[in-house]
Amino acid sequence: MRRPVETPAVRRVAPPVDNTPPTQSKVTGGLAALACAACCALPLLIAAGVLTGAGAAILEKTLLAVSAGLAVLALGMWWLHRRRTARLAAVAGAGCGCGGGGCGC
């Protein structure tokens, strides 16, 4: 009597979750740092006579708001990227609705 050939169980391996920030988030974070550095350079511009006190006050508030907005945007893009890659890894690792636990569907 011949025994049937057993085929090995197909196991889907979940791709690793990518925790590194995406390029768009890195660029946005760099722009936020640049706006923050420009805000810190305002006293030097006032001392050099490039800006007046009133112009510097307006520019300071604007640069702080832009820097904070860009930082929040960069963190939001990173969070969305991590959420998407984790969801895709979870979907790829789920074999036969068993959660990839090898329950033999």
Secondary structure, 3 states (H helix, E strand, C coil): CCCCCCCCCCCCCCCCCCCCCCHHHHHHHHHHHHHHHHHHCHHHHHHCCCCCHHHHHHHHHHHHHHHHHHHHHHHHHHHHHHHHHHHHHHHHHCCCCCCCCCCCC
